[in-house]
Amino acid sequence: PPAVYTNSSMTLRSSTAAKGGPQPNKLQSSTSSSCDPALRPIIRRRARSLPTSPDRRKWAAVPCQVPGCQSRMNRVRFADALGLELTEVKVFQTGEDPSIPLHVLSRLSINSDLWYSSLDLEFTMQCLVPDFQQPADCMDFSSRLQEQQVCLERVTSSDLGLSGTIQVRNVAFEKQVSVRYTFNQWKSLHEVCAHWHSSIPEKNGQDQVDVFTFFLPVPPFLLQLCSVVQFAARYQVNGQEYWDNNRGKNYSLTCRAHPLKMPRECEESWIHFI
């Protein structure tokens, strides 16, 4: 009969929907007409944790396999952590007194004299004094430079050595300037390179000039009475070699003693100076 057929059909539809089959037409139409974008699942990736200390030590012990790589783990350890002393004490026996440089002893002597003296203190200082007039102060300096291509400009002395400047004509870009010197009348000699300092532009029809600086180290034990330092300037450019040796006499400086008087009120300033 028709009533039985209809009930069985409705029962079939209900069971199909309950089993997860296709949704009713009303639900499908509402979903397709929505303006919301399709939802996608969010993927979260867990960050990688740092290795533990034992793992790091194990990896540091493995040598690097890359050619030329020199991996090394730096570590700092203190002496007391190893059972060692943080200080070292040296006890000098009789006859094992430490060697003190002469210039240090002289300064200590000056300080003690300043402390106990009630009058103006007079003492002597030894220094290297040029035996020539500074070439830059001579009237023929420019002509000497044009003639020799190189000429010493000025030299000064200090406790550490000699400092000076040399002028050369800018013949070519590639050039080398040096100073050859001796402490024993040329029985043995030394040579140091001068370094470029500045350039002087052309003036009065003369070419551009380059200024070089040099330093000659003088050991303290050579600062004795009558000690002499001799030197000459050497200039190499375009395969040629030029010299400035003070017209064949060489530049010389002699160690001389100069008396100095120091007032009592200058005690503190002198201590700060030395």
Summary of the structure (lengths in Angstrom):
residues: 274
radius of gyration: 45.0
end to end distance: 131.6
largest distance: 148.8
contacts: 570
relative contact order: 0.13
helix: 28%
strand: 30%
